[in-house]
Amino acid sequence: MKRSVERTLTVSDVNLMSVSELNGKTPVIAKIRYNHKGSSAIIEPVDGATVRVIFDEPQRAVTPGQAAVFYQDDCILGGGTIQ
């Protein structure tokens, strides 16, 4: 199980909630585990169900298999599984 400090990660099986699709780089607050306070990041589509997450600051304990959830203005934009 990979637990390290990462600035970039990939999220698959993305389910968008408040938009139908991502149109390029999108600023978000990303949470990478249940008790994570959330951090500023940019998400960008890789393909139809995968996004790349680029955090402003490196994040510790990035764990494949955990959920990542993306927020904009206190609304859930979507989420998926960390690869």
DSSP file (Angstrom, degrees, kcal/mol; ACC not computed):
  #  RESIDUE AA STRUCTURE BP1 BP2  ACC     N-H-->O    O-->H-N    N-H-->O    O-->H-N    TCO  KAPPA ALPHA  PHI   PSI    X-CA   Y-CA   Z-CA
    1    1 A M              0   0    0      0, 0.0     2,-0.5     0, 0.0    62,-0.0   0.000 360.0 360.0 360.0 127.2    0.0    0.0    0.0
    2    2 A K        +     0   0    0     62,-0.0     2,-0.4    59,-0.0     0, 0.0  -0.708 360.0 166.2 -86.8 120.9    1.5    3.3   -1.1
    3    3 A R        +     0   0    0     -2,-0.5     2,-0.2    60,-0.1    60,-0.1  -0.910  26.5 122.2-134.0 106.9    1.5    6.1    1.5
    4    4 A S  E     -A   62   0A   0     58,-0.6    58,-1.6    -2,-0.4     2,-0.6  -0.774  65.8 -77.3-147.6-172.6    3.7    9.0    0.6
    5    5 A V  E     +     0   0A   0     -2,-0.2     2,-0.4    55,-0.2    55,-0.3  -0.904  54.4 171.9-101.0 121.8    3.8   12.7    0.0
    6    6 A E  E     -A   59   0A   0     53,-3.0    53,-3.7    -2,-0.6     3,-0.1  -0.962  34.3-171.6-133.3 145.2    2.4   13.6   -3.4
    7    7 A R  E    S+     0   0A   0     -2,-0.4    48,-3.1    51,-0.3     2,-0.4   0.646  83.8  39.9-101.0 -24.9    1.5   16.7   -5.3
    8    8 A T  E     +A   54   0A   0     46,-0.2     2,-0.3    51,-0.1    -1,-0.2  -0.967  65.0 163.8-127.7 140.5   -0.2   14.9   -8.2
    9    9 A L  E     -A   53   0A   0     44,-2.1    44,-3.2    -2,-0.4     2,-0.4  -0.964  30.1-122.2-148.0 166.1   -2.4   11.9   -8.3
   10   10 A T  E     -A   52   0A   0     -2,-0.3    73,-3.0    42,-0.2     2,-0.4  -0.920  18.1-163.2-113.8 137.0   -4.8   10.1  -10.6
   11   11 A V  E     -AB  51  82A   0     40,-2.8    40,-2.6    -2,-0.4     3,-0.3  -0.982  10.8-170.8-121.5 127.8   -8.5    9.4   -9.8
   12   12 A S  E     + B   0  81A   0     69,-2.8    69,-2.7    -2,-0.4    38,-0.2  -0.585  61.9  38.4-111.5 174.9  -10.5    6.9  -11.8
   13   13 A D  E    S-     0   0A   0     36,-0.3    -1,-0.2    67,-0.2    37,-0.2   0.868  80.1-170.8  52.9  40.5  -14.1    5.9  -11.9
   14   14 A V  E     -     0   0A   0     35,-2.4     2,-0.5    -3,-0.3    66,-0.2  -0.414  13.5-164.4 -69.2 132.3  -15.0    9.6  -11.6
   15   15 A N  E     - B   0  79A   0     64,-3.1    64,-1.6    -2,-0.2     2,-0.3  -0.971   8.8-151.3-117.7 113.7  -18.6   10.4  -11.0
   16   16 A L  E     + B   0  78A   0     -2,-0.5    62,-0.3    62,-0.2    61,-0.1  -0.693  16.1 178.2 -87.5 137.9  -19.6   14.0  -11.6
   17   17 A M  S    S+     0   0    0     60,-3.1    61,-0.2    -2,-0.3    60,-0.2   0.837  74.4  28.5-105.8 -48.1  -22.5   15.3   -9.6
   18   18 A S  S    S+     0   0    0     59,-0.9     2,-0.3    58,-0.3    59,-0.1   0.444 120.9  42.5-104.3  -0.4  -23.0   19.0  -10.3
   19   19 A V        -     0   0    0     58,-0.5     3,-0.1     1,-0.1    -3,-0.0  -0.961  69.2-136.4-137.9 157.7  -21.7   19.2  -13.9
   20   20 A S  S    S-     0   0    0     -2,-0.3     2,-0.3     1,-0.3    -4,-0.1   0.788  85.1  -7.6 -85.4 -27.3  -22.1   16.9  -16.9
   21   21 A E        -     0   0    0      2,-0.0     2,-0.4    24,-0.0    -1,-0.3  -0.984  69.6-106.3-159.9 161.6  -18.4   17.1  -17.9
   22   22 A L        -     0   0    0     -2,-0.3     2,-0.7    -3,-0.1     3,-0.1  -0.804  21.5-157.6 -93.3 133.7  -15.2   18.8  -17.2
   23   23 A N        -     0   0    0     -2,-0.4     2,-0.1     1,-0.1    -1,-0.0  -0.695  59.8 -57.8-110.8  77.4  -14.0   21.4  -19.7
   24   24 A G  S    S+     0   0    0     -2,-0.7     2,-0.1     2,-0.1    -1,-0.1  -0.451 106.8   2.1  86.5-160.5  -10.3   21.6  -19.1
   25   25 A K        -     0   0    0     19,-0.1    19,-0.2    -2,-0.1    -2,-0.1  -0.404  66.9-169.7 -68.0 133.6   -8.5   22.5  -15.8
   26   26 A T  E     -C   43   0A   0     17,-2.7    17,-2.7    -2,-0.1     2,-0.2  -0.988  18.9-130.8-130.9 123.2  -11.0   23.1  -13.0
   27   27 A P  E     +C   42   0A   0      0, 0.0     2,-0.3     0, 0.0    15,-0.2  -0.544  41.6 155.5 -73.6 137.2  -10.1   24.6   -9.6
   28   28 A V  E     -C   41   0A   0     13,-2.8    13,-2.4    -2,-0.2     2,-0.5  -0.910  49.1-113.1-146.0 170.1  -11.5   22.6   -6.6
   29   29 A I  E     -CD  40  71A   0     42,-2.2    42,-2.7    -2,-0.3     2,-0.4  -0.989  42.3-158.1-104.2 123.6  -11.0   21.8   -3.0
   30   30 A A  E     -CD  39  70A   0      9,-2.9     9,-1.9    -2,-0.5     2,-0.5  -0.890  12.7-162.9-111.2 132.6  -10.0   18.1   -2.9
   31   31 A K  E     - D   0  69A   0     38,-2.7    38,-2.4    -2,-0.4     3,-0.1  -0.950   4.4-173.8-110.2 131.8  -10.4   15.7    0.0
   32   32 A I        +     0   0    0     -2,-0.5    31,-0.3    36,-0.2     2,-0.3   0.333  69.7  14.7-111.4   6.3   -8.4   12.5   -0.2
   33   33 A R  S >  S-     0   0    0      3,-0.1     3,-1.5     1,-0.1    -1,-0.2  -0.949  88.1 -92.6-166.6 166.7   -9.8   10.8    2.9
   34   34 A Y  T 3  S+     0   0    0     -2,-0.3    -1,-0.1     1,-0.3    34,-0.0   0.883 122.2  35.9 -54.8 -48.3  -12.7   11.1    5.3
   35   35 A N  T 3  S+     0   0    0     -3,-0.1     2,-0.3     2,-0.0    -1,-0.3   0.270  86.6 121.4 -95.0  13.2  -11.0   13.3    7.9
   36   36 A H    <   -     0   0    0     -3,-1.5    -3,-0.1     1,-0.1     3,-0.1  -0.586  61.2-140.9 -73.5 134.2   -8.9   15.3    5.4
   37   37 A K        -     0   0    0     -2,-0.3    -1,-0.1     1,-0.1    -6,-0.1   0.684  47.1-109.0 -72.1 -15.5   -9.7   19.0    5.7
   38   38 A G        -     0   0    0     -8,-0.1     2,-0.3    -5,-0.1    -7,-0.2   0.158  30.6-139.6  95.9 142.9   -9.5   19.5    2.0
   39   39 A S  E     -C   30   0A   0     -9,-1.9    -9,-2.9    -3,-0.1     2,-0.1  -0.978  25.0 -96.0-138.8 149.2   -6.8   21.3    0.0
   40   40 A S  E     +C   29   0A   0     -2,-0.3    16,-2.4   -11,-0.2    17,-0.5  -0.404  56.8 151.7 -64.4 136.0   -6.8   23.6   -3.1
   41   41 A A  E     -CE  28  55A   0    -13,-2.4   -13,-2.8    14,-0.3     2,-0.4  -0.960  42.0-123.3-155.7 168.4   -6.1   21.7   -6.3
   42   42 A I  E     -CE  27  54A   0     12,-2.2    12,-2.8    -2,-0.3     2,-0.4  -0.979  23.2-159.3-115.8 134.0   -6.7   21.7  -10.0
   43   43 A I  E     -CE  26  53A   0    -17,-2.7   -17,-2.7    -2,-0.4    10,-0.2  -0.929   9.3-176.0-111.9 143.9   -8.4   18.7  -11.7
   44   44 A E  E     - E   0  52A   0      8,-2.1     8,-2.8    -2,-0.4   -19,-0.1  -1.000  29.6-108.4-137.8 138.0   -8.0   18.0  -15.4
   45   45 A P  E     + E   0  51A   0      0, 0.0     6,-0.3     0, 0.0     3,-0.1  -0.373  28.2 177.5 -66.5 139.0   -9.7   15.3  -17.4
   46   46 A V  E    S-     0   0A   0      4,-3.0     2,-0.2     1,-0.5     5,-0.2   0.751  72.9 -29.7-101.4 -47.3   -7.4   12.5  -18.7
   47   47 A D  E >  S- E   0  50A   0      3,-1.4     3,-0.9     0, 0.0    -1,-0.5  -0.806  90.9 -59.9-151.7-166.4  -10.3   10.5  -20.3
   48   48 A G  T 3  S+     0   0    0      1,-0.2     3,-0.0    -2,-0.2     0, 0.0   0.750 132.5  18.4 -58.5 -28.9  -14.0   10.0  -19.8
   49   49 A A  T 3  S+     0   0    0    -36,-0.1   -35,-2.4   -34,-0.1     2,-0.4   0.215 112.8  77.2-129.5  14.9  -13.7    8.6  -16.3
   50   50 A T  E <   - E   0  47A   0     -3,-0.9    -4,-3.0   -38,-0.2    -3,-1.4  -0.984  50.2-176.4-131.8 137.9  -10.2    9.6  -15.1
   51   51 A V  E     -AE  11  45A   0    -40,-2.6   -40,-2.8    -2,-0.4     2,-0.5  -0.948  21.9-132.8-129.0 154.4   -8.9   12.9  -13.8
   52   52 A R  E     -AE  10  44A   0     -8,-2.8    -8,-2.1    -2,-0.3     2,-0.5  -0.893  20.7-152.9-100.0 134.1   -5.4   14.2  -12.8
   53   53 A V  E     -AE   9  43A   0    -44,-3.2   -44,-2.1    -2,-0.5     2,-0.6  -0.942   9.6-171.6-110.7 126.8   -5.4   16.1   -9.5
   54   54 A I  E     -AE   8  42A   0    -12,-2.8   -12,-2.2    -2,-0.5   -46,-0.2  -0.941  13.1-152.8-121.0 107.7   -2.6   18.7   -9.0
   55   55 A F  E     - E   0  41A   0    -48,-3.1   -14,-0.3    -2,-0.6   -15,-0.1  -0.459  18.9-133.7 -78.4 149.2   -2.5   20.0   -5.5
   56   56 A D  E    S+     0   0A   0    -16,-2.4    -1,-0.1     1,-0.2   -15,-0.1   0.877  98.9  25.7 -64.5 -38.0   -1.2   23.5   -4.6
   57   57 A E  E    S-     0   0A   0    -17,-0.5    -1,-0.2   -50,-0.1   -51,-0.1  -0.961 101.2 -94.9-126.1 143.9    0.8   21.9   -1.8
   58   58 A P  E     -     0   0A   0      0, 0.0     2,-0.4     0, 0.0   -51,-0.3  -0.243  39.7-142.6 -56.8 145.7    2.0   18.3   -1.5
   59   59 A Q  E     -A    6   0A   0    -53,-3.7   -53,-3.0    -4,-0.0     3,-0.4  -0.891   6.6-136.8-114.5 141.6   -0.3   16.0    0.4
   60   60 A R  E    S+     0   0A   0     -2,-0.4   -55,-0.2   -55,-0.3     3,-0.1  -0.586  77.9  25.2 -94.6 160.0    0.7   13.2    2.8
   61   61 A A  E     +     0   0A   0    -57,-0.4     2,-0.6     1,-0.2    -1,-0.2   0.849  67.6 178.1  59.2  41.3   -0.8    9.7    3.0
   62   62 A V  E     -A    4   0A   0    -58,-1.6   -58,-0.6    -3,-0.4    -1,-0.2  -0.658  13.2-167.7 -71.1 119.9   -2.1    9.5   -0.5
   63   63 A T    >   -     0   0    0     -2,-0.6     3,-1.9   -31,-0.3    19,-0.2  -0.935  18.8-129.6-124.9 113.2   -3.5    6.0   -0.6
   64   64 A P  T 3  S+     0   0    0      0, 0.0    19,-0.2     0, 0.0     3,-0.1  -0.271  95.3  32.6 -55.2 141.1   -4.6    4.1   -3.7
   65   65 A G  T 3  S+     0   0    0     17,-3.1     2,-0.1     1,-0.4    18,-0.1   0.108  93.6 112.3  96.6 -21.0   -8.1    2.7   -3.3
   66   66 A Q  S <  S-     0   0    0     -3,-1.9    16,-3.1    16,-0.1    -1,-0.4  -0.412  73.2-101.9 -79.2 161.2   -9.4    5.5   -1.1
   67   67 A A  E     - F   0  81A   0     14,-0.2     2,-0.4    -2,-0.1    14,-0.2  -0.566  26.1-159.2 -82.5 146.5  -12.0    8.0   -2.3
   68   68 A A  E     - F   0  80A   0     12,-2.4    12,-2.1    -2,-0.2     2,-0.4  -0.992   9.8-165.6-120.2 134.4  -11.2   11.5   -3.5
   69   69 A V  E     -DF  31  79A   0    -38,-2.4   -38,-2.7    -2,-0.4     2,-0.4  -0.972   6.2-150.1-125.3 138.1  -14.0   14.0   -3.4
   70   70 A F  E     -DF  30  78A   0      8,-3.4     7,-3.0    -2,-0.4     8,-1.5  -0.904  13.1-169.5-113.2 132.8  -14.0   17.4   -5.2
   71   71 A Y  E     -DF  29  76A   0    -42,-2.7   -42,-2.2    -2,-0.4     2,-0.4  -0.901  11.6-174.8-121.7 147.9  -15.8   20.5   -4.0
   72   72 A Q  E >  S- F   0  75A   0      3,-2.6     3,-2.0    -2,-0.3   -44,-0.1  -0.969  78.6 -15.7-137.5 125.0  -16.6   23.9   -5.5
   73   73 A D  T 3  S-     0   0    0     -2,-0.4     3,-0.1     1,-0.3    -1,-0.0   0.896 127.3 -53.0  49.8  49.2  -18.3   26.6   -3.4
   74   74 A D  T 3  S+     0   0    0      1,-0.2     2,-0.4     0, 0.0    -1,-0.3   0.580 117.4 112.1  64.2  11.7  -19.5   24.1   -0.8
   75   75 A C  E <  S- F   0  72A   0     -3,-2.0    -3,-2.6   -57,-0.0     2,-0.6  -0.903  75.1-113.2-112.1 144.3  -21.1   21.8   -3.4
   76   76 A I  E     - F   0  71A   0     -2,-0.4   -58,-0.3    -5,-0.2    -5,-0.3  -0.656  27.6-176.2 -75.8 120.7  -19.8   18.4   -4.3
   77   77 A L  E     -     0   0A   0     -7,-3.0   -60,-3.1    -2,-0.6   -59,-0.9   0.846  56.0 -79.1 -81.1 -38.7  -18.5   18.5   -7.9
   78   78 A G  E     -BF  16  70A   0     -8,-1.5    -8,-3.4   -62,-0.3    -1,-0.3  -0.977  43.7-145.1 163.8-169.7  -17.8   14.8   -7.9
   79   79 A G  E     +BF  15  69A   0    -64,-1.6   -64,-3.1    -2,-0.3     2,-0.3  -0.980  12.2 173.0-172.8 176.7  -15.4   12.1   -6.8
   80   80 A G  E     - F   0  68A   0    -12,-2.1   -12,-2.4    -2,-0.3     2,-0.5  -0.893  42.2 -54.7-171.6-161.6  -13.7    8.8   -7.6
   81   81 A T  E     -BF  12  67A   0    -69,-2.7   -69,-2.8    -2,-0.3   -14,-0.2  -0.866  45.5-122.9-107.3 128.5  -11.1    6.3   -6.6
   82   82 A I  E      B   11   0A   0    -16,-3.1   -17,-3.1    -2,-0.5   -71,-0.2  -0.497 360.0 360.0 -68.1 131.7   -7.4    7.2   -6.0
   83   83 A Q              0   0    0    -73,-3.0    -1,-0.1   -19,-0.2   -72,-0.1   0.390 360.0 360.0 -97.2 360.0   -5.1    5.1   -8.2
